[in-house]
Amino acid sequence: MSDLNGKTVVIVGGTAGIGLATAKAAAAAGARVWAAGRSEAHRDKAIAAAQGAFEVREADTHDAEALAALYREAGGIDHLVSCAIGGERTLKPFLQQTEQQFQAAYGKLWGYAKAVRVSAPFLADDGSITLVSGSPARKIKPGQSALSCVGGSVENLVRCLAVEMAPVRVNIVSPGTIDTAMFDWLGDDRNDRLNAMTAGHLIKRAGTPEEVAEGILFVMKNRFVTGTTVDVDGGRILS
Ligand SMILES: NC(=O)c1ccc[n+]([C@@H]2O[C@H](COP(=O)([O-])OP(=O)(O)OC[C@H]3O[C@@H](n4cnc5c(N)ncnc54)[C@H](OP(=O)(O)O)[C@@H]3O)[C@@H](O)[C@H]2O)c1
């Protein structure tokens, strides 16, 4: 395993949830970490969580100039991670979605593609890229066609990049249901509804962002892993 000590880790979508947990874990392992996101609210929480252990910056994954400024300030990249949702999450049967809703889901793919494309001149040859997909990519359920199609595209993009960008390693971490800000819309019933959503999974609870971050650090550090999908999903795709 390579050591993260002194390595530069840039996390697009690193100001909340899985990205923030990854920023904390990488910084704890000795990395120089830059975590970026759009909203001041998330950035303020991330700055408070960082306690000076990592840098927090503003960047939208759809803004190439902001990404380039971030990568430049980081002074090169050993490990790039993107967790930025970047698109709409429409949970409806395909025929009940508008064409615009279905297309808007692909914002995630375009954001990931931009984060990677802009990073190329900054990436170390022995570095890595990790993109976060999600279990709907391979666990097909009614009402999730937008998430499934985008997740599948992200996973295929990663395999293409792994082949084309070697020796840079490119991997996917695929979470199941994880208790993050993504579920803030559940409101006061949050715990009950997350429990109901995960009752049929092999591990009957929502995962934590820290559990997913551990998967991200694994693919970052292991020099023999590329083009791989690491599922951190409590067995969701088997249930
Ligand atoms: N939580 C789950 O159950 C779950 C399951 C499967 C897959 N995933 C995937 O895992 C990834 C991380 O999700 P999460 O649960 O950690 O979500 P989260 O807690 O909502 O965090 C998302 C992070 O991405 C940032 N972000 C969103 N849009 C962005 C944009 N356009 N440009 C830059 N940053 C952006 C957010 O900050 P700002 O909003 O301030 O920009 C925040 O820092 C996503 O790709 C998500 O689809 C999550």
The ligand as an SDF file (V2000), in Angstrom:
LIG
                    3D

 48 52  0  0  0  0  0  0  0  0999 V2000
  -25.8390    9.0220    0.2030 N   0  0  0  0  0  0  0  0  0  0  0  0
  -26.2100    7.9590   -0.5090 C   0  0  0  0  0  0  0  0  0  0  0  0
  -27.0530    7.1460   -0.0820 O   0  0  0  0  0  0  0  0  0  0  0  0
  -25.6080    7.7050   -1.8570 C   0  0  0  0  0  0  0  0  0  0  0  0
  -25.9460    6.5140   -2.5040 C   0  0  0  0  0  0  0  0  0  0  0  0
  -25.4260    6.2430   -3.7420 C   0  0  0  0  0  0  0  0  0  0  0  0
  -24.5860    7.1560   -4.3460 C   0  0  0  0  0  0  0  0  0  0  0  0
  -24.2770    8.3220   -3.7170 N   0  0  0  0  0  0  0  0  0  0  0  0
  -23.3950    9.2460   -4.4090 C   0  0  0  0  0  0  0  0  0  0  0  0
  -22.3120    9.5930   -3.5920 O   0  0  0  0  0  0  0  0  0  0  0  0
  -21.8580   10.9180   -3.9310 C   0  0  0  0  0  0  0  0  0  0  0  0
  -21.7870   11.7450   -2.6720 C   0  0  0  0  0  0  0  0  0  0  0  0
  -23.0910   11.7910   -2.0890 O   0  0  0  0  0  0  0  0  0  0  0  0
  -23.3360   12.2340   -0.5800 P   0  0  0  0  0  0  0  0  0  0  0  0
  -24.4050   11.3450   -0.0720 O   0  0  0  0  0  0  0  0  0  0  0  0
  -22.0760   12.3460    0.1470 O   0  0  0  0  0  0  0  0  0  0  0  0
  -24.0090   13.6570   -0.8310 O   0  0  0  0  0  0  0  0  0  0  0  0
  -23.9850   14.9950    0.0470 P   0  0  0  0  0  0  0  0  0  0  0  0
  -23.8360   14.6880    1.5040 O   0  0  0  0  0  0  0  0  0  0  0  0
  -25.1680   15.7690   -0.4020 O   0  0  0  0  0  0  0  0  0  0  0  0
  -22.6370   15.7200   -0.4240 O   0  0  0  0  0  0  0  0  0  0  0  0
  -22.4980   16.0770   -1.7770 C   0  0  0  0  0  0  0  0  0  0  0  0
  -21.2800   16.9670   -1.8970 C   0  0  0  0  0  0  0  0  0  0  0  0
  -21.1270   17.3250   -3.2750 O   0  0  0  0  0  0  0  0  0  0  0  0
  -21.1500   18.7500   -3.3920 C   0  0  0  0  0  0  0  0  0  0  0  0
  -21.7220   19.0890   -4.6810 N   0  0  0  0  0  0  0  0  0  0  0  0
  -22.9580   18.8270   -5.1500 C   0  0  0  0  0  0  0  0  0  0  0  0
  -23.0870   19.3130   -6.3830 N   0  0  0  0  0  0  0  0  0  0  0  0
  -21.8910   19.8850   -6.7030 C   0  0  0  0  0  0  0  0  0  0  0  0
  -21.3970   20.5720   -7.8370 C   0  0  0  0  0  0  0  0  0  0  0  0
  -22.1790   20.8090   -8.9120 N   0  0  0  0  0  0  0  0  0  0  0  0
  -20.1130   20.9910   -7.8250 N   0  0  0  0  0  0  0  0  0  0  0  0
  -19.3110   20.7990   -6.7400 C   0  0  0  0  0  0  0  0  0  0  0  0
  -19.7430   20.1770   -5.6440 N   0  0  0  0  0  0  0  0  0  0  0  0
  -21.0210   19.7380   -5.6210 C   0  0  0  0  0  0  0  0  0  0  0  0
  -21.9640   19.2220   -2.1780 C   0  0  0  0  0  0  0  0  0  0  0  0
  -21.7300   20.5740   -1.8120 O   0  0  0  0  0  0  0  0  0  0  0  0
  -22.5980   21.7600   -2.4810 P   0  0  0  0  0  0  0  0  0  0  0  0
  -23.9990   21.2580   -2.5930 O   0  0  0  0  0  0  0  0  0  0  0  0
  -22.4530   22.8800   -1.5110 O   0  0  0  0  0  0  0  0  0  0  0  0
  -21.9600   22.0290   -3.7820 O   0  0  0  0  0  0  0  0  0  0  0  0
  -21.4180   18.2690   -1.1280 C   0  0  0  0  0  0  0  0  0  0  0  0
  -20.1370   18.6860   -0.7080 O   0  0  0  0  0  0  0  0  0  0  0  0
  -22.8590   11.4450   -4.9870 C   0  0  0  0  0  0  0  0  0  0  0  0
  -22.3300   11.2390   -6.2580 O   0  0  0  0  0  0  0  0  0  0  0  0
  -24.0640   10.5680   -4.7610 C   0  0  0  0  0  0  0  0  0  0  0  0
  -24.8710   10.4650   -5.9090 O   0  0  0  0  0  0  0  0  0  0  0  0
  -24.7560    8.6220   -2.4760 C   0  0  0  0  0  0  0  0  0  0  0  0
  1  2  1  0
  2  3  2  0
  2  4  1  0
  4  5  1  0
  4 48  2  0
  5  6  2  0
  6  7  1  0
  7  8  2  0
  8  9  1  0
  8 48  1  0
  9 10  1  0
  9 46  1  0
 10 11  1  0
 11 12  1  0
 11 44  1  0
 12 13  1  0
 13 14  1  0
 14 15  2  0
 14 16  1  0
 14 17  1  0
 17 18  1  0
 18 19  2  0
 18 20  1  0
 18 21  1  0
 21 22  1  0
 22 23  1  0
 23 24  1  0
 23 42  1  0
 24 25  1  0
 25 26  1  0
 25 36  1  0
 26 27  1  0
 26 35  1  0
 27 28  2  0
 28 29  1  0
 29 30  1  0
 29 35  2  0
 30 31  1  0
 30 32  2  0
 32 33  1  0
 33 34  2  0
 34 35  1  0
 36 37  1  0
 36 42  1  0
 37 38  1  0
 38 39  2  0
 38 40  1  0
 38 41  1  0
 42 43  1  0
 44 45  1  0
 44 46  1  0
 46 47  1  0
M  CHG  2   8   1  16  -1
M  END
$$$$
